[in-house]
C-alpha cells in the first residue's frame, strides 16, 4: 500500500428513484505529481473547462500506469477520466474506462472486494444513462452480492446499490420488481435509526411514490403521512422545507381523486410559501395554479378563476408580461372563462397565449397547436365558424409537421 492511498468513490448513484448525479472525490497529502495533476484536473472539470481538465487527468493516468496495475491510483485515474467523458456527453469513452477498472480488479488475487463493487456500480449506473438496462441490472446485482458478502446486508453502501437496482426497475416501469427492494431499503433504514429519525424520510418517500405509481393509494398515504409527521416534528409546522412532503401528499390525493383532502394541503402550501418567500414570489403562483386545477377538476370553474388570476399577476410582476411561463396559466384562465361563458374575456387571453407561445417556443410548437384548437373551440361557441376553421386548419398543419411519418401531399 502507498502512503495517502485514495478511497475510490462512486461515479454515479441514484440520489432518488429516478435521478442520477455525479459525485467528486476528496484529496489528501502528500502533493506528489500525480496528486497535483489529479486535483487540478478535478478543479478544471468542476469549472467546466473540459479540454484543460482532460489534459491534466491524462497526465495523472500516465503517471498512475507507472505504479503498477494494482495500485489504487490507476483505478482512481481511470474513474476520474470516466467522470469527465460522461460529463462531456461521451458515454462510450466513459464505458471503456470503467470496464478497464473492472478488469483490473478481477485480475487481483482476491477480486471480490468493495473496490470491485464500486466499479461495478459505476458501470451499472453508466449503463442506465445509456439505457442498456439488462447490463445495468447485471452489474448492480453483482455489486450487491459482493457488498453483502464483504460489508453486510444492511451496510449503507449495500443499501445504496439496492436503491440503484430499484431505480433501474422504476425507470422501466417494472414496479413489482422494484417494490421488494424498496421495502428492504426502508426496513434496513429503520433498523439503523430511531423510529422518528429524519434519515427514514427518503426511504418512506421512495416507497410511497412507488405505491402511488401502482395506485396503492392507501399504502402510499400511510407512508407519506409518517414522513410528513417526522419532518414536522423536526422542523415545525410552517417550515418551507415541509413543502416537498406536502406536495407529495397533495399529488397522491389528486391522483386518487380525493380532492377534498388535496385542497387544504395546497392552501397550507400557499400559506407556508407566502410566509417563507413573500406573497408575490413565483413559487406562490405554482401552488395557486395547482389549486385552480383541483377546482376545475371538481367542475368548480368559478372558484378556480381567482386563483389563476392571481397566479398570472404574480408571474407578470416577477418575470414580465412576455415571460414564457405565462403561456400555460393564460391558456388555463382562458379555458375557465370559456367554460363559464365569459367569451369576451376568454378571446383576448387565447390570442395572447398564441402570440406568446409562438414567440417563446416557435410557431410550430405543439403548445401553439393546443392554443389554436382551444381558441377555435371558443370561436365556434361565439358563432365565428370561418375563423374557427382557419385556426383549426393551422393546428392540423402543425400536428402533421410534428407527427413522424405523417402523409404528405
N, C-alpha and C positions, 0 to 999 in steps of 0.2 A: 504493500500500500504506500502511496505517496503522501507527503505532508500536505495538508489542506485539500484533501480529496473532496470533490463536489458530490452532493447528493442529487441524483437525477430527479427532475421534476416533470410532471405530466405536461405534454404538449397541448392537448385539447381535452377538455372534460365537459360533461353536461352540467351546467350550473342550475338548470331546471330541466323539466321533462323534454323540452324541445329546443333548448338554446345551447349552442356551442360557443365556447370562448377560449381565447388564447391565455396562457399564463407565461410568466417570465421567471428568471432564475435569480437567486441571491448570489452574492460573491463574498469571498474571504481572502485573507492574506495567505501566502506571500505574493507580491506582484511580479511574478515571473512573466516572460514574454507571452506565453500562452494566455495568462490571466489578462494582460493588457489588451491583447487583440480581442479576446472574448468580451471583456467589459465594454470596450469601445464599440464593438460590433452590436452588442445589445442596445447600447445607448443610441446609436445611429438608427437602429431598427425602430426603437420606440419613437424616434423623431420622424419616422417615415422616409429617411434617407437610405433607401434600399440598395442602390449601387455601392455606396460607400460602406454600408454595413456588410454587404456580401464580400467585399474585398477583405475586410478585417476578419470576418468569420472563416473565410477560406484560408487566410494566413494562419489562424488558430488551428484549423484542421490539418494543415501541412505539418505544423509542429506536433500536433497530437499523434499523428501517424508514426512519428519517430519514437514515441514512448512505448510502443508495443500494442498489439490488438486488444489485450485485456485491460489496458489502462483506462480507468473511467473517463479520462479527459477525451478520449476518442469518441466514446458514446455521446458525451456531452456536446462535442463539436458537431457531430452529425445531427444531433437533435436540434441544436441551435440553427443550423442551416435549414433543416426541415421546417422549423417555425418561420424562418424568413421566406422560403419559397411558398409556403402556404399563404403567408400574408400578401405576397406578390400575386397571388392567384395562379400559382404554378403547382397544383396538387400532384401532378405526375412526378416532378422532381422531388417533392417532399416525400412521396411514397417510396421512391427508390432509396432515399437516405434512411428512412425509418426501417425499411426492410433490411438494410445493412446492419442496423443496431440489433435487430432480432437475430440475424445470422451470427453476429459476433457473440452474443450471449449464449446461443445454442452450442457454440464450439467450446465453451468453458467446461472445465472438469465437472462442475456442479451447476448445470444450466438452470435448474428450477429455482430461480431466485426472485426476489422482489424486483430487482432491476429488469429482469426479463418481463415480468408482469407489466411494468411501466411502459416498456417499449411496445408490448402487445396492445396495451390500452391506447397508447398514442396512435398506433397504426389503425386500430379499430375505429377511433374517433375520426381519423382522416378518411377512412373508407365511408363513414356516414356522410361526410360532406360531399363525397363523390357518388353517393347513392349506390355504393356497392354493398348492399345491406347483408347479403349472405356472408361475405368476407368479414364485414364488421362484426357480425354475430359470432363467428368462429373465434375471432381474436379476443373479443370480450369474454366469452365463455372460458377460453383457455387462461386468460389473465385471472379470472375469478377463481378457477380451480387452483392455480398456483398460490394466489393470496390466501385462500382458505387453508391450504396446507402449511404455508410458511408463517402467516400472520394471524390466522384465526378467522372464523366465520363472521365475527362481529367487529373486526378491525375497521376503523373509519375508511381506510383505502379500499378494503374489500367491499364495503357498502357503497362507496362511490362508484366502483365498477359495476355493481349491481344496478345502481341508478342509470349508468350509461346503457346497460343492456335493456332496462325497462324503457328508457328514452328511445332507443332504437325501435322497439316494438310499437311504441306510440306513434313514431314517425310513419310507420307503415299501417297505422290504424288497426294493429293486431292487439286490441285492448285486453282480450282474455289472456294472452301470453304475458302482457306487462303486469297484470294485476298481482299475481303471486309474488313477483319481485318487489313491487312497491309495498305490499303488505309486510314482506320481510324487512324492508328498509325501515318502515315505521316501527315494527316490533324491536328491531335492534337499537334504534334510536331511543325508544322508550326504556329499554333495558339499561342503557348507558346514562340516562338522565332522570331527573326528578319529573314527576307527572306534569308539572306546570312549567317546565323549562322552555324558554324561547327556542331552544335548539330543536324542539319537536315540531315547530310550526311548519317548516318547509316540507317535512315528510307528510304531515297531515294534509297540507295543501295539494301536494302532488297526487296523493291517492284520491283526494276528493275530486280534483279536476278529472282524473281518470273515470271515477264513478259518474261524474256529470256527462262525460262523453258516452258512457254506456247507458245513460238515462236511469241510473240507480240513484234517484234523487234523494231518497230518504237517507241512504248511507252517506252520500256526499254532504248532506245538510249536517248530520251529526259531527262529521269531521271538521267542517268549516266553522261551526259554532264553537267547537272546542278550540280551534286555532284562534278565533276571534277573542274568546274569553282569556286565553293565555296572554295575548297581546294587550288586551285592555287592563289586565292586572299589572302588567309590566309598565305600560305607558300612560295609563289613564284613559278616560272615555273620549277625549277630544283631541288626541294627538294626530297630526296629519299622517303619521306612519301607520295608522289604522286603515287608511283608505284602500290599500290593496286587499286586505281581508274583507272589508265591507263590500268592495266591488265584486270579489269572487262570490260572495253570498248573494248579492243582488243579481248577478248573472245566472246563478243557479236557479233562483226563484223565477227569473224571467224565462229561462229555458223550460222550466216546469209549468209555466203559465200561472204561477202563484203571484199574481200582480199585487194583491193586497199586502203581501209581505215585501214585495220589491219596493214599493213607493216609500214607506218610512225609512228604509235603508238609504235610498237615493237622497231623500230630504236630509237625512243626517249627514251624508257625504257633502252635500251642498253647504250645510252649516259649518262643518269642520274645515272645509276648503276656504270658505269666506273668512273664518276666524284666523286661519293659519296663513293665508296668502293675500287676503283682501277681496272685497266684494266684486271687483272688476277684473280679477285675474282670469286669464284664459282657461285655467283648469275648471273654473266655475261653469263656464259655458258647456264643457263636456258633460257634466252632471245634469245640467238643465236640458241638454239635448236628449239624454237618456230618459229623464222624467217625461219630457214631451212624447217620446216614443212609447213609453209604457201607457200613457193616457190614450194615445192614438190606438194602440193595440186593444184597448178596452172599449174602443168606439166612443171615446170622450174627446173629440177634437177641440171643443170649446175650452176644455181645461188644459189642453196641450198648447194652445196658441200663445198664452202669456209666457210660458217657459221658453218657447222657441224665439219669441220676440226679444226677450232679454238676452238669450244666448247670442243672437246676432248683434245686438247693441254692444255687448262686451267684446266680441271679436273685432267689430269695426273700430271701437275705441282703442283697443290694444294693438291691432295689426294694420288698420286702414281699411277703407271701403273697397279696395280692389284685391284684398288678400284671397288666395286660392282656398283657404279654409272656410270661406263663406259659401262656397258652391253647394255643399250638402245642406246646411241649415236654411239657405234661401229656398232651395228646391222643396225642402220639407215644409217650410212655412207656407209656400205657395200651394202645396197639396192640401194642407189643412184649411186654407181659405177656400179652395175649390170645393172641398168636401162639406163646407158649411155655407155654400152658395154665395160666398163673398168674391164674386168673379172679378170685380173691378180692382180688388186688392191683389188677387192672385196673378192677374195678367202681367203687370209690370215686374213682379218678382220672377216669374218664369223667364221673361225677356232678359232680365238682369242675370239670371242664372246661366242662360245660354251664352251670353256675351262673355261673362267672367270665366266660364268653363273653357270656352274657345281660346281666350287669351292666355289662360294659365296652363292648359293641358293640350291644346291643339284642336283644330276644327274637326278632326276625325276620331277624337277620343270617345270611348263607349259612354262616358258620362254625358257628352253632348247629345248622343242618341237618346239617352234616357230623358234628358230635359226636353228635347224636341217632342218626344212622344207624350210626355206629361202636358206640355203646352198645347199640343194638338187635341188632347182629350178635353182640355178646358175650352178651346175654340169651338169644338163641336157642341159643347154644352151651351155656348153663347150663340149658337146658330151660324157661326162663321166657318162653314164647311169647306169652302175653297181654300182658305188659309190653312185649315187643318190638314187638308190633303197635301199642300205644299210642304209643310213641316214633316208629315209622315213619310213623304217621298224622300226627303233628305235623310231622315232617320234610317230608312231602308238602305239607302246608298252607303251610309256609314257602317251599318251592320254587315252588308255584303263585303265591304272593304276589309273589315276586321275578322271575317269568318274564313278560315283556311279552306281552300278547295271550293270556294263558292263559285257557282256557274257565272260565266261572263258572256255577254252578247258579242 
